[in-house]
Amino acid sequence: MPLIAVVDDEVSVRTMLRRALRLAGYEVATFASGEEFLDSLPSCSPACAILDIRLPGLSGLEVDVRMRAQNLRVPVVLITASDDPALDRAARAAGALCLLRKPFSTDALLAAVHRAVADPARDPSAHGVLPN
């Protein structure tokens, strides 16, 4: 069973994502901050990380960049409540698999996670934004 890391500062979001991912058959580890998640690596060893862009301390984008700087090849799904189009470019530049905008459907989330788990060595040029 692949492990999915969920990093979001909102308890309700972590709870909802944990529940949806467990129902889909994944193991889930949740973290309230980017720093907490990074401290758990590499012993946590997730197959995919779901990172909120806006976090206290390090943003989800910064967490993604730091993982890549440490050669940690964890596929990343970014999530955000912002509708700023510049975030699409920033997500691609950071190497994220995709960016989902809240509120997103469970189907969109699971499709992104399935893609990440099925092909963790994705070509960064194939990264994109999934429709909600």
ROZA-241524 format. One record per residue: residue number from 1; x, y, z of N, C-alpha, C in turn. Coordinates in nm, 4 decimals, padded with zeros to 6 digits. Example, Ala and Ser with C-alpha at 12.3 -4.5 7.8 and 13.67 -1.06 7.14 Angstrom:
[1 [01.3190 -00.5690 00.7800] [01.2300 -00.4500 00.7800] [01.3200 -00.3300 00.7800]]
[2 [01.2850 -00.2250 00.7080] [01.3670 -00.1060 00.7140] [01.2900 00.0030 00.7870]]
This chain:
[1 [00.0851 -00.1180 00.0000] [00.0000 00.0000 00.0000] [00.0897 00.1244 00.0000]]
[2 [00.0847 00.2080 -00.1047] [00.1688 00.3284 -00.1082] [00.1315 00.4275 00.0020]]
[3 [00.2325 00.4959 00.0511] [00.2140 00.5989 00.1529] [00.2017 00.7344 00.0859]]
[4 [00.0977 00.8089 00.1217] [00.0758 00.9434 00.0708] [00.0908 01.0404 00.1886]]
[5 [00.1740 01.1429 00.1713] [00.1904 01.2460 00.2733] [00.0972 01.3621 00.2400]]
[6 [00.0258 01.4093 00.3411] [-00.0642 01.5239 00.3261] [-00.0135 01.6342 00.4173]]
[7 [00.0168 01.7500 00.3573] [00.0692 01.8625 00.4347] [-00.0260 01.9802 00.4173]]
[8 [-00.0987 02.0119 00.5229] [-00.1931 02.1239 00.5223] [-00.2084 02.1717 00.6656]]
[9 [-00.2156 02.3021 00.6842] [-00.2259 02.3557 00.8196] [-00.3673 02.3488 00.8748]]
[10 [-00.4673 02.3174 00.7916] [-00.6048 02.3074 00.8382] [-00.6396 02.1625 00.8734]]
[11 [-00.6765 02.1410 00.9980] [-00.7110 02.0070 01.0456] [-00.8225 01.9457 00.9619]]
[12 [-00.9234 02.0257 00.9280] [-01.0368 01.9711 00.8529] [-00.9940 01.9222 00.7142]]
[13 [-00.9021 01.9916 00.6504] [-00.8536 01.9495 00.5188] [-00.7720 01.8211 00.5327]]
[14 [-00.6837 01.8174 00.6319] [-00.6050 01.6947 00.6538] [-00.6959 01.5752 00.6796]]
[15 [-00.7992 01.5952 00.7599] [-00.8918 01.4873 00.7935] [-00.9669 01.4393 00.6697]]
[16 [-01.0176 01.5324 00.5893] [-01.0916 01.4968 00.4683] [-01.0018 01.4228 00.3697]]
[17 [-00.8805 01.4725 00.3495] [-00.7889 01.4076 00.2557] [-00.7463 01.2694 00.3063]]
[18 [-00.7182 01.2595 00.4352] [-00.6811 01.1294 00.4922] [-00.7931 01.0280 00.4703]]
[19 [-00.9153 01.0681 00.4970] [-01.0303 00.9783 00.4818] [-01.0463 00.9343 00.3354]]
[20 [-01.0410 01.0276 00.2413] [-01.0584 00.9942 00.0990] [-00.9467 00.9033 00.0495]]
[21 [-00.8245 00.9312 00.0899] [-00.7114 00.8503 00.0449] [-00.7142 00.7099 00.1061]]
[22 [-00.7516 00.7003 00.2330] [-00.7615 00.5674 00.2960] [-00.8711 00.4840 00.2320]]
[23 [-00.9840 00.5472 00.1992] [-01.0913 00.4742 00.1314] [-01.0467 00.4239 -00.0058]]
[24 [-00.9513 00.4940 -00.0665] [-00.8993 00.4528 -00.1966] [-00.7861 00.3499 -00.1825]]
[25 [-00.7524 00.3140 -00.0586] [-00.6545 00.2085 -00.0373] [-00.5126 00.2540 -00.0087]]
[26 [-00.4933 00.3811 00.0193] [-00.3590 00.4320 00.0486] [-00.3353 00.4412 00.1986]]
[27 [-00.2085 00.4280 00.2379] [-00.1672 00.4657 00.3732] [-00.1469 00.6161 00.3692]]
[28 [-00.1711 00.6838 00.4810] [-00.1628 00.8293 00.4826] [-00.0891 00.8761 00.6070]]
[29 [00.0033 00.9696 00.5878] [00.0685 01.0389 00.6981] [00.0362 01.1870 00.6815]]
[30 [-00.0075 01.2519 00.7886] [-00.0442 01.3928 00.7784] [00.0522 01.4795 00.8586]]
[31 [00.0693 01.6021 00.8092] [00.1613 01.6976 00.8699] [00.0979 01.8358 00.8661]]
[32 [00.1179 01.9134 00.9727] [00.0586 02.0467 00.9829] [00.1466 02.1559 00.9229]]
[33 [00.2713 02.1234 00.8902] [00.3614 02.2253 00.8342] [00.4630 02.1604 00.7407]]
[34 [00.5183 02.2433 00.6546] [00.6225 02.1957 00.5649] [00.7459 02.1505 00.6397]]
[35 [00.7795 02.2213 00.7449] [00.8972 02.1856 00.8249] [00.8793 02.0488 00.8899]]
[36 [00.7600 02.0244 00.9438] [00.7320 01.8949 01.0071] [00.7469 01.7818 00.9046]]
[37 [00.6958 01.8047 00.7840] [00.7067 01.7049 00.6790] [00.8528 01.6823 00.6398]]
[38 [00.9272 01.7899 00.6148] [01.0677 01.7758 00.5753] [01.1494 01.7050 00.6830]]
[39 [01.1189 01.7311 00.8093] [01.1898 01.6642 00.9190] [01.1648 01.5137 00.9192]]
[40 [01.0509 01.4713 00.8635] [01.0181 01.3287 00.8616] [01.0896 01.2533 00.7486]]
[41 [01.1459 01.3261 00.6541] [01.2131 01.2639 00.5389] [01.3564 01.2310 00.5726]]
[42 [01.4184 01.1311 00.5191] [01.3616 01.0360 00.4238] [01.2957 00.9153 00.4910]]
[43 [01.2920 00.9095 00.6232] [01.2344 00.7920 00.6895] [01.0863 00.7737 00.6571]]
[44 [01.0146 00.8804 00.6288] [00.8728 00.8724 00.5939] [00.8547 00.8079 00.4563]]
[45 [00.9365 00.8443 00.3595] [00.9414 00.7847 00.2252] [00.8052 00.7712 00.1563]]
[46 [00.7342 00.8836 00.1343] [00.6040 00.8747 00.0689] [00.6160 00.8506 -00.0816]]
[47 [00.5137 00.7887 -00.1384] [00.5060 00.7684 -00.2831] [00.4587 00.8957 -00.3522]]
[48 [00.3954 00.9854 -00.2758] [00.3436 01.1118 -00.3272] [00.3218 01.2048 -00.2086]]
[49 [00.3389 01.3352 -00.2305] [00.3104 01.4351 -00.1273] [00.2062 01.5323 -00.1798]]
[50 [00.1045 01.5566 -00.0997] [00.0036 01.6575 -00.1301] [00.0364 01.7766 -00.0407]]
[51 [00.0736 01.8887 -00.1032] [00.1202 02.0053 -00.0288] [00.0303 02.1251 -00.0530]]
[52 [-00.0203 02.1846 00.0535] [-00.0916 02.3113 00.0404] [00.0122 02.4181 00.0067]]
[53 [-00.0211 02.5078 -00.0835] [00.0750 02.6125 -00.1188] [00.0928 02.7095 -00.0033]]
[54 [-00.0165 02.7501 00.0575] [-00.0080 02.8488 00.1661] [-00.0044 02.7774 00.3009]]
[55 [00.1153 02.7747 00.3573] [00.1378 02.7138 00.4884] [00.2105 02.8144 00.5754]]
[56 [00.1941 02.8077 00.7068] [00.2781 02.8909 00.7927] [00.4230 02.8424 00.7787]]
[57 [00.5172 02.9327 00.7785] [00.6567 02.8923 00.7580] [00.6805 02.8672 00.6107]]
[58 [00.7391 02.7533 00.5786] [00.7673 02.7196 00.4394] [00.6375 02.6939 00.3623]]
[59 [00.6285 02.7493 00.2426] [00.5123 02.7230 00.1578] [00.5271 02.5851 00.0938]]
[60 [00.4184 02.5347 00.0381] [00.4248 02.4081 -00.0333] [00.5241 02.4130 -00.1484]]
[61 [00.5309 02.5273 -00.2170] [00.6280 02.5429 -00.3256] [00.7705 02.5326 -00.2725]]
[62 [00.7968 02.5970 -00.1592] [00.9316 02.5916 -00.1002] [00.9666 02.4502 -00.0546]]
[63 [00.8697 02.3782 -00.0016] [00.8935 02.2393 00.0396] [00.9316 02.1558 -00.0820]]
[64 [00.8577 02.1728 -00.1912] [00.8865 02.0996 -00.3147] [01.0285 02.1297 -00.3629]]
[65 [01.0654 02.2552 -00.3660] [01.1993 02.2943 -00.4116] [01.3073 02.2358 -00.3198]]
[66 [01.2844 02.2384 -00.1903] [01.3837 02.1829 -00.0964] [01.3999 02.0320 -00.1122]]
[67 [01.2890 01.9629 -00.1372] [01.3002 01.8181 -00.1586] [01.3852 01.7903 -00.2819]]
[68 [01.3613 01.8642 -00.3885] [01.4380 01.8434 -00.5111] [01.5850 01.8786 -00.4913]]
[69 [01.6129 01.9817 -00.4130] [01.7515 02.0201 -00.3848] [01.8248 01.9105 -00.3075]]
[70 [01.7493 01.8313 -00.2303] [01.8068 01.7203 -00.1541] [01.7999 01.5884 -00.2311]]
[71 [01.7652 01.5962 -00.3603] [01.7514 01.4774 -00.4465] [01.6455 01.3800 -00.3970]]
[72 [01.5439 01.4298 -00.3308] [01.4317 01.3462 -00.2879] [01.3276 01.3512 -00.3983]]
[73 [01.3099 01.2420 -00.4677] [01.2205 01.2347 -00.5836] [01.0806 01.1919 -00.5401]]
[74 [01.0100 01.2843 -00.4776] [00.8732 01.2586 -00.4328] [00.7790 01.3374 -00.5234]]
[75 [00.6931 01.2691 -00.5992] [00.5967 01.3423 -00.6810] [00.5071 01.4285 -00.5923]]
[76 [00.4813 01.5508 -00.6385] [00.4067 01.6475 -00.5578] [00.2791 01.6907 -00.6287]]
[77 [00.1700 01.6899 -00.5525] [00.0438 01.7485 -00.5936] [00.0244 01.8703 -00.5051]]
[78 [00.0202 01.9885 -00.5664] [-00.0019 02.1105 -00.4899] [-00.1512 02.1408 -00.4846]]
[79 [-00.1960 02.1947 -00.3707] [-00.3354 02.2355 -00.3558] [-00.3374 02.3793 -00.3061]]
[80 [-00.4411 02.4529 -00.3458] [-00.4524 02.5918 -00.3042] [-00.5968 02.6382 -00.3126]]
[81 [-00.6289 02.7388 -00.2331] [-00.7591 02.8042 -00.2410] [-00.7496 02.9296 -00.3273]]
[82 [-00.6302 02.9663 -00.3686] [-00.6081 03.0873 -00.4473] [-00.6401 03.0633 -00.5944]]
[83 [-00.6928 03.1668 -00.6605] [-00.7178 03.1558 -00.8039] [-00.6145 03.2343 -00.8849]]
[84 [-00.5019 03.2657 -00.8247] [-00.3949 03.3413 -00.8904] [-00.3336 03.2578 -01.0035]]
[85 [-00.3459 03.3021 -01.1300] [-00.2909 03.2255 -01.2423] [-00.1386 03.2113 -01.2366]]
[86 [-00.0708 03.3005 -01.1668] [00.0749 03.2906 -01.1553] [00.1155 03.1640 -01.0804]]
[87 [00.0254 03.1099 -00.9987] [00.0569 02.9877 -00.9257] [00.0739 02.8684 -01.0189]]
[88 [00.0033 02.8685 -01.1319] [00.0199 02.7602 -01.2295] [00.1640 02.7560 -01.2786]]
[89 [00.2174 02.8714 -01.3144] [00.3570 02.8788 -01.3603] [00.4533 02.8417 -01.2491]]
[90 [00.4258 02.8890 -01.1290] [00.5136 02.8588 -01.0158] [00.5131 02.7094 -00.9843]]
[91 [00.3967 02.6472 -00.9938] [00.3863 02.5025 -00.9674] [00.4676 02.4245 -01.0700]]
[92 [00.4565 02.4615 -01.1973] [00.5340 02.3930 -01.3011] [00.6832 02.4154 -01.2807]]
[93 [00.7212 02.5394 -01.2472] [00.8628 02.5703 -01.2266] [00.9206 02.4917 -01.1092]]
[94 [00.8384 02.4699 -01.0070] [00.8850 02.3947 -00.8902] [00.8933 02.2453 -00.9200]]
[95 [00.8296 02.2019 -01.0286] [00.8332 02.0599 -01.0639] [00.7165 01.9799 -01.0120]]
[96 [00.6107 02.0476 -00.9673] [00.4937 01.9752 -00.9154] [00.4234 01.8994 -01.0270]]
[97 [00.3662 01.7865 -00.9920] [00.2902 01.7059 -01.0868] [00.1687 01.7836 -01.1366]]
[98 [00.0981 01.8487 -01.0445] [-00.0184 01.9285 -01.0819] [-00.0557 02.0214 -00.9680]]
[99 [-00.1483 02.1095 -00.9981] [-00.2032 02.2035 -00.9010] [-00.3546 02.1874 -00.9017]]
[100 [-00.4109 02.1592 -00.7852] [-00.5560 02.1496 -00.7694] [-00.6043 02.2688 -00.6883]]
[101 [-00.7127 02.3286 -00.7350] [-00.7685 02.4438 -00.6640] [-00.8862 02.3988 -00.5770]]
[102 [-00.8833 02.4443 -00.4512] [-00.9912 02.4144 -00.3574] [-01.1137 02.4968 -00.3962]]
[103 [-01.2310 02.4435 -00.3868] [-01.2592 02.3045 -00.3514] [-01.2448 02.2152 -00.4750]]
[104 [-01.1696 02.1107 -00.4620] [-01.1518 02.0164 -00.5721] [-01.2299 01.8896 -00.5396]]
[105 [-01.2594 01.8146 -00.6435] [-01.3355 01.6914 -00.6233] [-01.2426 01.5796 -00.5760]]
[106 [-01.3003 01.4835 -00.5090] [-01.2242 01.3656 -00.4685] [-01.1705 01.2937 -00.5910]]
[107 [-01.2493 01.2906 -00.6977] [-01.2045 01.2260 -00.8210] [-01.0801 01.2924 -00.8779]]
[108 [-01.0756 01.4257 -00.8779] [-00.9577 01.4971 -00.9284] [-00.8358 01.4684 -00.8413]]
[109 [-00.8552 01.4666 -00.7102] [-00.7454 01.4363 -00.6182] [-00.6927 01.2953 -00.6421]]
[110 [-00.7833 01.1983 -00.6465] [-00.7410 01.0593 -00.6644] [-00.6756 01.0375 -00.8003]]
[111 [-00.7238 01.1053 -00.9043] [-00.6606 01.0934 -01.0364] [-00.5170 01.1428 -01.0309]]
[112 [-00.4937 01.2547 -00.9618] [-00.3584 01.3089 -00.9497] [-00.2684 01.2141 -00.8704]]
[113 [-00.3197 01.1612 -00.7610] [-00.2406 01.0698 -00.6778] [-00.2119 00.9402 -00.7530]]
[114 [-00.3112 00.8872 -00.8220] [-00.2892 00.7645 -00.9011] [-00.1806 00.7873 -01.0063]]
[115 [-00.1846 00.9027 -01.0732] [-00.0813 00.9354 -01.1726] [00.0563 00.9386 -01.1072]]
[116 [00.0646 01.0012 -00.9913] [00.1935 01.0135 -00.9223] [00.2473 00.8781 -00.8802]]
[117 [00.1613 00.7949 -00.8265] [00.2035 00.6639 -00.7772] [00.2360 00.5697 -00.8930]]
[118 [00.1597 00.5798 -01.0004] [00.1804 00.4913 -01.1155] [00.3079 00.5245 -01.1915]]
[119 [00.3476 00.6519 -01.1913] [00.4630 00.6938 -01.2703] [00.5423 00.7991 -01.1934]]
[120 [00.6109 00.7600 -01.0850] [00.6807 00.8581 -01.0019] [00.7991 00.9251 -01.0709]]
[121 [00.8450 00.8723 -01.1829] [00.9587 00.9325 -01.2525] [00.9116 01.0154 -01.3716]]
[122 [00.7953 01.0754 -01.3583] [00.7384 01.1537 -01.4679] [00.8358 01.2578 -01.5206]]
[123 [00.8257 01.2821 -01.6487] [00.9012 01.3875 -01.7136] [00.8463 01.5208 -01.6630]]
[124 [00.9319 01.6089 -01.6059] [00.8814 01.7362 -01.5537] [00.8085 01.8198 -01.6584]]
[125 [00.8399 01.8014 -01.7854] [00.7718 01.8795 -01.8882] [00.6260 01.8362 -01.9041]]
[126 [00.5892 01.7210 -01.8471] [00.4520 01.6727 -01.8591] [00.3642 01.7231 -01.7452]]
[127 [00.4197 01.8000 -01.6540] [00.3420 01.8474 -01.5398] [00.2360 01.9447 -01.5869]]
[128 [00.1267 01.9508 -01.5139] [00.0201 02.0400 -01.5548] [-00.0795 02.0642 -01.4451]]
[129 [-00.1856 02.1293 -01.4837] [-00.2924 02.1639 -01.3905] [-00.4114 02.0759 -01.4252]]
[130 [-00.4617 02.0021 -01.3281] [-00.5785 01.9178 -01.3511] [-00.7049 01.9987 -01.3273]]
[131 [-00.8086 01.9729 -01.4066] [-00.9365 02.0407 -01.3805] [-00.9952 01.9900 -01.2505]]
[132 [-01.0700 02.0759 -01.1829] [-01.1331 02.0353 -01.0574] [-01.2542 01.9585 -01.0924]]
